[in-house]
Amino acid sequence: MVFYFKSNVVSPPYTIYMGKDKYENEDLIKYECFCDSRFHVDKLSSAHVYLRMPKGVPIEDLPKEVLIDCAQLVKNNSIQGCKMNNINVVYTPWGNLKKTADMDVGQIGFHRQKEVKIVTVEKKINEIVNRLEKTKEELYPDLAAERESRDREERNEKKAQIQDQKKKEKEEIKNKKEMEELRNYSALMKSDNMTTNEDGNDSDDFM
């Protein structure tokens, strides 16, 4: 089971989601491909919250209001963190998550520490948490099938891009050839490259 929330503080709203338990989180880590950010309370046990960002939008452009929603949701779903003030929530692009065979279920690391960002949550804001809880949905997605569908979509997009690039290159070669032919023709048509009857001595004289 995966819990879905809507961060409707911006338009269009952002989708936030988290696994019911560490095993669901494990599947999200393995198969999820739609999200660009993953949130977790630093140095404390907490839910893993994932954020689905618009395609092509970098984590640096994440709206502050949505960032606060994610941080509040993570804090509220941490047994220790929900009772503490001034906790740090770490977040990073999904592609920076590192999972090795020796890690426990639900445990995760990072490939590049410099891509890990931190936001401090001073205290729980009930208004935000309650607003998010009202949008909560419990779904049972086929994450493996969604991943395959997304991968197939990306492959088709790349294939279309390559075909488009080849078409443009072919057009450029064609235009270049036509311009070259036009320049050669113009050169042939210049007066100093042309001959007339006056240039020769083969004119007829009539008495």
trRosetta pair geometry for C-beta under 8 A, 3 or more apart (Angstrom, degrees):
i j d omega theta_ij theta_ji phi_ij phi_ji
1 19 7.7 114 86 -162 57 59
1 20 4.3 50 75 -36 100 135
1 24 6.3 -58 62 -97 52 148
1 138 5.6 -10 -168 -169 117 96
1 139 7.2 140 -155 74 65 32
1 140 5.8 -45 -99 -87 59 77
2 17 5.4 25 167 178 108 122
2 18 7.2 170 -159 84 73 26
2 19 5.9 -46 -108 -102 73 51
2 20 7.1 -108 -83 -27 28 81
2 24 6.2 177 -81 -179 70 127
2 28 7.2 123 -111 -75 120 114
2 138 7.7 150 75 -154 39 50
2 139 5.6 -31 65 70 88 84
2 140 7.4 147 17 -99 81 27
2 141 5.9 -25 26 18 135 103
3 17 6.1 167 86 -151 52 69
3 18 5.5 -12 57 59 102 76
3 19 7.7 133 16 -142 83 3
3 20 6.7 117 -25 -77 96 66
3 136 5.9 -22 -169 -156 103 98
3 137 7.2 149 -158 74 52 45
3 138 6.0 -25 -101 -98 67 65
4 15 6.3 -29 -160 -165 101 100
4 16 7.4 136 -162 79 51 49
4 17 4.7 -22 -102 -96 61 104
4 135 7.9 -87 120 134 73 89
4 136 7.1 139 75 -153 50 45
4 137 4.5 -17 59 59 102 99
4 138 7.9 -168 19 -74 80 19
4 139 5.9 22 -10 8 120 119
5 15 7.5 138 74 -163 49 51
5 16 4.3 -26 67 70 102 100
5 17 6.7 176 18 -79 72 49
5 69 7.9 -168 124 162 130 117
5 73 6.7 -162 39 -111 165 148
5 132 4.8 16 -165 -172 136 94
5 133 7.8 -32 -117 -77 116 26
5 135 5.2 90 -157 90 63 107
5 136 5.6 -18 -91 -91 81 63
5 137 7.8 -178 -71 19 36 73
6 13 4.7 25 -175 150 98 146
6 14 7.5 145 -160 74 53 44
6 15 6.5 -31 -103 -104 61 56
6 16 7.4 -173 -80 23 12 85
6 132 7.7 -177 60 -135 48 63
6 135 3.9 -116 34 177 93 149
7 10 7.1 17 124 27 95 89
7 13 5.8 163 77 -168 51 87
7 14 4.3 -10 56 59 113 95
7 15 7.7 -138 17 -61 85 10
7 16 5.6 78 -30 -21 104 116
7 51 8.0 -3 0 -132 140 104
7 65 7.4 150 171 123 113 88
7 66 4.8 94 137 -125 153 82
7 69 4.3 145 -119 87 116 166
7 70 7.4 -35 -72 -47 145 76
7 132 7.2 -6 -88 -105 65 99
8 11 7.6 32 -164 -79 70 69
8 13 4.1 -35 -97 -100 65 126
8 131 7.9 -127 47 161 96 112
8 135 6.9 162 -12 -79 114 151
9 13 7.9 96 25 -120 43 82
9 63 7.6 -169 96 119 104 134
9 65 4.0 -134 118 150 138 132
9 66 6.6 -165 58 -66 111 61
9 69 6.5 -170 4 -49 129 129
10 13 6.7 139 72 -106 65 42
10 14 6.8 39 56 -17 111 97
10 63 5.1 108 -56 48 152 172
10 65 6.0 148 -42 71 99 127
10 66 6.1 -48 7 -49 126 107
14 51 6.2 2 162 -164 126 97
14 52 6.7 171 -174 70 77 70
14 53 6.9 -9 -136 -100 114 53
14 63 7.8 -163 -29 38 135 114
14 66 4.9 55 21 -133 150 134
14 69 7.8 151 66 68 119 143
15 51 7.5 144 86 -158 54 50
15 52 4.2 1 68 43 102 122
16 49 6.1 -3 -176 -176 105 105
16 50 7.2 156 -159 82 55 48
16 51 5.5 -21 -106 -102 76 70
16 52 7.6 -146 -75 15 30 78
16 69 6.7 -143 -40 125 154 113
16 70 5.9 -165 -121 -96 132 81
16 73 6.3 133 148 20 147 170
16 132 7.3 -31 61 -148 138 120
17 28 7.8 -168 110 -120 105 137
17 35 7.9 -126 46 -73 99 130
17 49 7.5 155 82 -156 28 62
17 50 5.4 -24 68 63 77 96
17 52 7.3 35 8 -21 106 105
18 25 7.3 -10 -172 -90 74 92
18 28 7.8 -59 -147 -44 37 170
18 47 4.7 39 -179 163 149 122
18 48 5.9 158 -140 80 94 54
18 49 4.8 -46 -74 -101 115 58
18 50 6.5 155 -84 12 56 77
18 73 7.4 -177 -22 146 135 121
18 77 6.9 128 109 91 168 172
19 22 7.3 106 100 -106 133 9
19 23 7.3 -158 164 77 138 46
19 24 2.8 169 -164 106 110 101
19 25 4.0 -142 37 -55 141 58
19 26 7.7 77 -103 16 176 52
19 27 6.9 133 -105 48 134 92
19 28 5.3 -135 -48 -13 113 127
19 47 7.5 -175 56 -159 67 91
19 48 6.5 20 23 57 101 102
20 24 4.8 93 34 -1 73 154
21 24 5.5 102 49 12 58 99
21 25 7.1 -107 112 -4 35 94
22 25 5.2 -50 -147 37 38 119
22 26 6.5 50 150 -30 65 96
22 105 5.3 99 133 125 116 97
22 106 3.2 -54 -160 -62 105 141
23 26 5.4 -41 -153 23 35 117
23 27 7.1 35 148 -15 60 98
23 105 6.2 -11 -88 175 64 133
23 106 7.4 -58 -53 -56 33 99
24 27 5.7 -51 -156 34 38 110
24 28 6.5 40 146 -20 67 103
25 28 5.4 -52 -149 35 37 114
25 29 6.3 40 151 -21 67 102
25 47 7.6 -167 -80 -164 128 61
25 48 4.4 104 -138 31 123 131
25 106 5.0 58 79 -121 128 85
26 29 5.7 -52 -151 33 31 113
26 30 6.3 24 152 -15 64 110
26 105 5.4 -50 -67 -161 137 82
26 106 5.8 -75 -58 -66 88 54
27 30 5.6 -59 -145 41 33 109
27 31 5.7 -14 173 18 71 114
27 32 7.9 96 126 -32 62 88
27 143 5.3 132 157 42 108 157
28 31 6.9 -72 -123 54 19 79
28 32 4.5 18 -169 -28 64 129
28 48 6.7 174 77 102 138 127
28 50 6.0 -147 176 -29 134 147
28 143 6.9 -121 -90 -125 47 152
29 32 6.9 2 -63 24 11 106
29 48 7.5 -28 -57 150 98 165
29 97 6.1 -138 -147 147 93 149
29 99 5.7 110 151 -60 130 143
29 108 6.0 -152 -120 -90 142 127
30 99 7.4 -75 -80 60 70 167
30 143 7.6 92 80 124 89 134
31 143 3.8 109 95 143 145 109
31 144 5.4 -93 -118 -79 142 49
31 146 7.1 92 152 66 115 94
31 147 4.4 -114 -167 -42 85 138
32 35 5.5 3 156 17 123 109
32 50 6.1 -59 174 -153 164 164
32 94 6.6 -117 106 -147 105 143
32 143 6.5 -51 -66 -154 62 118
32 147 7.4 -95 -78 -82 10 104
33 94 7.6 168 -127 121 33 152
33 146 7.5 -178 36 123 99 90
33 147 5.1 114 -6 -125 124 77
33 150 4.7 173 89 92 131 153
33 151 7.1 -62 -175 -53 177 78
34 52 5.0 -5 130 -125 104 109
34 146 7.4 -50 -28 155 117 122
34 150 6.5 -135 -66 -97 79 151
35 38 6.7 88 126 -65 135 76
35 50 4.2 -65 -104 175 169 107
35 51 5.7 116 -152 72 104 39
35 52 5.0 -80 -94 -84 68 56
35 53 7.0 80 -158 4 49 77
35 94 5.1 119 93 -58 87 137
36 51 6.8 -51 57 92 71 88
36 52 7.4 92 7 -148 77 29
36 53 4.0 -46 28 30 127 123
36 57 7.2 -164 23 80 168 80
36 58 7.8 -157 172 -145 144 29
36 59 6.0 -162 138 -70 109 86
36 93 5.7 -42 178 -135 70 80
36 94 5.9 -110 -137 0 20 101
37 50 7.1 151 88 -157 57 52
37 51 4.2 -4 65 50 106 113
37 53 6.4 77 -2 -31 101 120
37 59 5.5 125 -81 -117 109 109
37 62 6.8 38 -47 -87 156 145
37 70 7.3 -15 115 -144 128 169
37 91 5.3 19 -175 176 106 114
37 92 7.0 156 -143 78 65 23
37 93 6.4 -51 -89 -102 55 39
37 94 6.8 -75 -35 -40 11 78
38 48 6.2 -13 -170 -175 105 97
38 49 7.2 149 -161 81 53 48
38 50 5.4 -20 -106 -102 74 73
38 51 7.6 -156 -75 17 30 78
38 91 6.4 175 81 -146 40 70
38 92 6.2 -22 53 59 87 72
38 93 7.9 38 10 141 84 12
38 94 5.7 103 -28 -95 106 67
38 97 6.2 38 24 -67 153 124
38 108 7.9 -51 128 112 152 163
39 48 7.4 146 72 -165 53 48
39 49 4.2 -21 61 67 106 101
39 50 7.5 -165 19 -74 78 27
39 51 7.0 62 -16 -21 109 106
39 70 4.8 157 -29 158 160 112
39 71 6.6 -131 -160 -84 142 51
39 73 7.7 89 86 73 143 98
39 74 4.8 -116 130 -59 114 141
39 89 5.7 8 -168 171 101 114
39 90 7.3 160 -148 84 52 44
39 91 4.5 -20 -95 -93 72 104
40 46 5.7 152 -160 71 66 111
40 47 7.9 -146 -115 93 69 39
40 48 5.7 -17 -83 -111 102 67
40 49 7.4 177 -67 24 51 76
40 74 6.4 -163 -116 -151 19 134
40 89 7.0 161 80 -158 27 73
40 90 5.8 -21 65 61 81 88
40 91 7.6 150 18 -82 62 57
40 108 7.9 172 -32 57 161 120
41 44 4.4 -41 118 66 121 103
41 45 7.5 12 64 82 118 19
41 46 3.7 103 14 -16 110 149
41 74 5.6 170 -48 149 79 108
41 75 6.5 110 -86 -94 115 54
41 78 4.6 27 -10 -86 153 154
41 80 8.0 179 120 74 155 91
41 81 4.4 -102 -128 -73 161 157
41 87 5.8 -17 -149 156 106 131
41 88 7.4 114 -163 83 60 52
41 89 5.7 -49 -101 -104 50 71
41 90 7.8 78 176 16 9 78
42 87 7.3 172 43 171 85 82
42 88 4.1 -18 29 93 134 103
42 89 6.6 -158 -15 -105 87 15
42 90 4.7 97 -76 -24 96 105
42 118 6.7 7 -49 -124 145 107
43 88 7.7 52 20 60 100 108
44 78 5.6 62 120 -172 120 133
44 80 5.0 -128 -158 72 125 121
44 81 4.9 140 105 -54 151 102
44 87 7.0 -46 15 -152 143 129
45 78 6.4 150 96 -149 56 83
45 79 6.2 2 86 30 110 103
45 80 6.7 93 47 14 83 108
46 74 5.4 56 153 180 138 83
46 75 7.5 -35 -135 -96 140 24
46 77 6.0 98 -170 99 81 76
46 78 3.4 -34 -102 -90 99 101
46 79 7.9 -153 -92 11 57 62
46 81 5.5 -1 -83 13 121 142
47 73 7.6 -73 75 141 130 84
47 74 6.2 -144 66 -130 86 58
47 77 3.6 -9 0 121 126 133
47 78 7.0 -118 8 -62 70 64
48 106 7.3 -162 -24 -158 128 87
48 108 7.6 81 -110 6 138 140
49 70 5.5 164 120 -161 136 85
49 73 5.3 115 -110 101 152 116
49 74 4.8 -110 3 -73 131 90
49 77 7.4 130 -57 48 108 136
50 94 7.3 44 -141 -89 107 113
51 62 7.6 51 123 -130 156 128
51 66 7.1 104 -148 158 138 114
51 70 5.6 -42 -65 -94 125 138
51 91 8.0 19 10 -155 126 132
53 57 5.0 -127 160 74 112 111
53 59 7.4 -133 -44 -89 166 58
53 62 6.9 -80 -107 -97 129 90
54 57 4.5 67 68 -6 89 128
57 61 5.3 -113 -172 79 89 124
57 62 7.7 113 141 -75 112 56
58 61 5.3 91 63 9 74 99
59 62 5.6 -11 -167 -27 51 116
59 91 7.5 -176 -163 127 131 107
59 92 7.7 -21 -124 -162 171 28
59 93 5.4 -123 -34 -69 136 87
59 117 7.2 -176 140 2 129 141
62 66 5.9 -117 178 79 88 116
62 67 5.3 101 126 -63 118 100
63 66 4.5 82 69 8 94 105
63 67 6.9 -158 95 -10 47 86
64 67 5.4 -54 -149 35 35 117
64 68 6.4 36 154 -20 67 103
65 68 5.9 -52 -152 33 31 111
65 69 6.7 36 148 -22 62 103
66 69 5.4 -48 -151 31 37 116
66 70 6.5 36 152 -18 66 102
67 70 5.9 -56 -152 36 31 109
67 71 6.3 27 153 -17 65 110
67 91 7.8 -146 -142 31 90 161
67 119 6.1 163 163 -79 114 166
68 71 5.7 -57 -144 40 32 111
68 72 6.1 32 157 -19 66 108
68 119 7.9 -134 -88 159 52 147
68 125 8.0 3 166 33 112 143
68 128 6.8 -102 133 -130 101 155
69 72 6.0 -59 -148 37 26 109
69 73 6.3 26 155 -20 63 109
69 128 6.1 -152 -110 -173 63 114
69 132 6.2 142 -163 -76 101 126
70 73 5.8 -58 -149 35 29 111
70 74 6.4 29 154 -18 65 105
70 89 7.7 162 117 146 87 149
70 91 7.0 57 123 -91 139 146
71 74 5.8 -53 -148 35 31 111
71 75 6.4 31 154 -18 64 107
71 89 4.4 180 -132 38 89 159
71 91 8.0 -89 -77 -35 84 128
71 119 5.2 -91 -88 95 143 127
71 121 4.9 180 154 -73 115 117
72 75 5.7 -54 -146 37 32 112
72 76 6.2 31 156 -20 65 109
72 121 6.7 158 -82 -135 54 133
72 124 6.9 107 -149 -142 88 60
72 125 5.8 -62 -120 44 136 94
72 128 4.6 20 115 108 173 134
72 129 5.7 -133 152 -66 114 80
72 132 7.4 163 95 -5 113 145
73 76 5.8 -55 -145 37 29 111
73 77 6.4 5 160 1 63 113
73 129 7.1 150 -90 -115 55 75
73 132 5.8 -113 -84 142 109 168
74 77 6.2 -75 -149 50 27 95
74 78 6.6 31 154 -32 65 110
74 81 7.5 -30 132 110 77 156
74 89 5.2 114 79 -130 144 127
75 78 5.9 -59 -150 23 31 114
75 81 5.1 -125 -143 138 62 114
75 82 5.9 125 153 -92 69 58
75 87 6.1 146 -115 62 105 133
75 89 6.8 -82 -53 -67 88 123
75 121 5.0 -123 -61 109 144 163
75 124 6.0 -162 120 -91 126 82
76 82 5.5 67 -136 -108 32 111
76 124 6.3 103 -83 -131 83 115
76 129 4.9 129 -81 -120 155 129
77 82 7.4 106 -10 -60 11 119
78 81 3.0 24 93 36 138 116
78 82 5.5 167 69 -28 70 78
78 87 7.7 -166 71 155 155 168
79 82 6.9 -51 -148 20 10 107
80 83 6.4 -76 -168 39 38 102
80 84 6.4 18 150 -14 74 120
81 84 5.6 -71 -143 40 38 108
81 87 5.0 78 -145 -131 97 173
82 124 6.4 41 -157 -72 69 137
84 87 5.3 91 98 -57 113 112
85 122 6.1 -2 -169 172 91 53
85 123 5.0 -17 -121 -85 94 82
86 120 6.2 -8 -154 -175 65 110
86 121 7.5 178 -122 82 17 49
86 122 5.7 6 -77 -128 63 49
86 123 7.8 -5 -36 -54 55 64
87 120 7.3 161 83 -153 32 62
87 121 5.4 -14 62 57 82 98
88 118 5.1 -17 -168 -163 113 112
88 119 7.4 143 -156 73 62 34
88 120 5.6 -38 -98 -98 66 67
88 121 7.7 167 -99 15 16 77
89 118 7.1 144 74 -155 44 58
89 119 5.2 -23 63 65 97 86
89 120 7.7 168 17 -96 76 18
89 121 5.8 53 -16 -19 113 113
90 116 5.5 -5 -169 -178 113 106
90 117 7.0 147 -156 78 60 43
90 118 5.5 -30 -99 -96 68 73
91 116 7.6 149 74 -158 28 62
91 117 5.4 -28 67 67 79 94
91 118 7.9 156 21 -89 70 27
91 119 7.0 5 9 5 114 106
92 96 4.5 -92 154 73 120 134
92 97 7.1 147 92 -61 117 69
92 110 6.1 -23 126 -118 179 122
92 115 5.4 84 -148 122 105 89
92 116 4.7 -41 -75 -105 121 62
92 117 6.6 157 -80 16 60 75
93 96 4.8 95 66 -4 81 105
93 115 6.2 -55 22 165 100 126
94 97 5.9 -33 -170 -2 48 115
95 111 8.0 -46 136 22 67 138
96 110 5.3 5 151 -152 98 89
96 111 5.3 -129 -156 36 60 96
96 112 5.8 -86 -139 44 108 85
96 115 4.7 -150 -105 98 153 136
96 116 7.2 -166 134 -65 146 72
97 108 5.4 -35 -159 -172 101 126
97 109 7.7 117 -168 73 54 40
97 110 6.8 -55 -113 -104 32 57
97 111 7.6 23 67 -13 13 92
98 108 6.8 129 64 -176 53 72
98 109 4.2 -45 75 83 108 88
98 110 5.5 133 7 -141 109 3
98 111 4.9 144 -63 -56 114 67
99 103 6.1 -112 -155 46 64 144
99 108 5.9 -43 -82 -120 84 76
99 109 7.4 162 -77 31 35 78
100 103 5.3 109 62 -15 72 103
100 109 7.2 2 1 24 101 125
103 107 4.1 -146 179 87 104 114
103 108 7.0 87 172 -79 157 29
103 109 7.1 -142 -88 -15 142 100
104 107 4.4 81 57 -9 78 126
110 113 5.8 114 94 -85 131 52
110 115 7.0 -170 -176 66 124 95
110 116 5.5 -50 -110 -58 169 119
111 115 7.7 9 70 38 84 132
112 115 4.6 64 92 4 105 110
112 116 7.8 -175 103 -19 60 81
113 116 5.5 -46 -163 15 49 118
121 124 7.8 42 156 -75 119 46
124 129 6.7 -2 -175 -28 98 138
125 128 4.4 54 95 12 109 112
125 129 6.8 157 86 -12 58 88
126 129 5.6 -60 -143 43 36 109
126 130 5.7 34 161 -20 72 110
127 130 6.1 -55 -142 38 23 108
127 131 6.4 26 156 -21 60 108
128 131 5.8 -57 -151 33 29 112
128 132 6.5 24 155 -14 64 107
129 132 5.9 -60 -152 39 30 109
129 133 6.2 32 153 -22 66 109
130 133 5.6 -53 -143 35 32 114
130 134 6.7 39 155 -27 63 101
131 134 6.0 -53 -159 25 30 113
131 135 7.4 16 149 -9 60 105
132 135 6.0 -67 -160 38 39 105
132 136 7.1 65 143 -55 66 88
133 136 5.3 -20 -159 -20 44 123
141 146 6.0 5 166 -28 119 139
142 145 3.9 23 118 24 119 118
142 146 6.3 148 89 -19 67 86
143 146 5.5 -55 -144 38 33 112
143 147 6.2 37 155 -24 66 105
144 147 5.7 -53 -150 33 29 113
144 148 6.5 28 153 -17 63 105
145 148 5.8 -53 -148 36 33 110
145 149 6.3 35 152 -20 65 106
146 149 5.6 -54 -148 37 31 113
146 150 6.3 30 154 -18 65 106
147 150 5.8 -55 -147 37 29 109
147 151 6.2 30 154 -19 65 107
148 151 5.7 -53 -145 37 31 112
148 152 6.3 33 154 -20 64 106
149 152 5.8 -55 -149 36 29 112
149 153 6.4 32 151 -21 63 105
150 153 5.5 -52 -150 34 33 114
150 154 6.4 31 153 -18 65 104
151 154 5.7 -55 -149 37 32 110
151 155 6.4 34 152 -21 65 104
152 155 5.6 -51 -147 34 32 113
152 156 6.4 32 153 -18 64 105
153 156 5.8 -56 -150 36 30 110
153 157 6.4 32 151 -21 64 106
154 157 5.5 -51 -147 34 34 114
154 158 6.4 33 155 -18 66 104
155 158 5.8 -55 -149 37 30 109
155 159 6.3 33 152 -21 64 107
156 159 5.5 -53 -146 36 32 114
156 160 6.3 33 154 -19 65 105
157 160 5.8 -55 -149 36 30 110
157 161 6.4 32 151 -21 64 106
158 161 5.5 -52 -148 35 33 114
158 162 6.4 34 153 -20 65 103
159 162 5.8 -53 -149 34 31 111
159 163 6.4 29 152 -16 64 107
160 163 5.7 -54 -147 39 32 111
160 164 6.1 34 153 -21 65 107
161 164 5.6 -54 -146 36 29 112
161 165 6.3 31 153 -21 64 105
162 165 5.7 -53 -148 35 30 112
162 166 6.4 31 153 -18 64 105
163 166 5.7 -53 -148 36 32 111
163 167 6.4 35 151 -22 64 105
164 167 5.6 -53 -150 34 32 114
164 168 6.5 33 152 -19 64 104
165 168 5.7 -53 -150 35 32 111
165 169 6.4 32 152 -18 65 105
166 169 5.7 -53 -147 37 32 112
166 170 6.3 35 153 -21 65 106
167 170 5.7 -54 -149 35 30 112
167 171 6.4 31 152 -19 64 106
168 171 5.6 -54 -149 36 32 112
168 172 6.3 34 152 -21 65 105
169 172 5.6 -52 -148 34 32 113
169 173 6.5 33 153 -19 64 103
170 173 5.8 -52 -150 35 31 111
170 174 6.4 32 151 -19 64 107
171 174 5.6 -55 -148 38 32 113
171 175 6.2 30 155 -18 67 106
172 175 5.8 -53 -143 38 30 109
172 176 6.2 32 155 -21 64 108
173 176 5.7 -55 -146 36 28 113
173 177 6.4 30 154 -20 63 106
174 177 5.8 -56 -151 35 29 111
174 178 6.4 27 153 -18 64 107
175 178 5.7 -54 -147 37 32 111
175 179 6.3 33 154 -19 66 106
176 179 5.8 -54 -148 36 30 111
176 180 6.4 31 152 -20 63 106
177 180 5.7 -54 -149 35 31 113
177 181 6.4 31 153 -17 65 106
178 181 5.7 -54 -148 37 32 111
178 182 6.3 34 152 -22 64 106
179 182 5.5 -53 -147 35 32 114
179 183 6.4 34 153 -20 65 103
180 183 5.8 -51 -149 34 32 110
180 184 6.5 31 152 -17 64 106
181 184 5.7 -54 -148 37 33 111
181 185 6.3 33 153 -19 65 107
182 185 5.7 -54 -147 37 31 112
182 186 6.3 33 154 -21 64 106
183 186 5.7 -53 -147 35 31 112
183 187 6.5 34 153 -22 63 104
184 187 5.7 -53 -151 32 31 113
184 188 6.7 31 152 -18 63 105
185 188 5.7 -56 -152 35 34 111
185 189 6.4 26 153 -17 66 110
186 189 5.8 -63 -149 39 32 110
186 190 7.3 54 150 -45 62 86
187 190 6.0 -30 -163 -6 37 114
187 193 6.8 64 152 -7 65 164
188 193 5.8 -124 -149 118 36 141
189 193 7.4 38 45 69 10 116
189 194 7.2 17 -160 -57 35 120
190 193 4.8 71 67 15 87 106
190 194 7.2 -166 92 -14 42 95
191 194 5.6 -65 -145 34 35 111
195 199 4.8 -102 -156 49 85 151
195 200 7.5 57 173 -36 118 98
196 199 5.5 115 55 -7 62 98
197 200 6.4 -69 -161 40 42 100
197 202 7.7 -102 -154 68 80 87
197 203 6.3 92 164 -81 106 98
200 203 7.4 144 92 -30 84 77
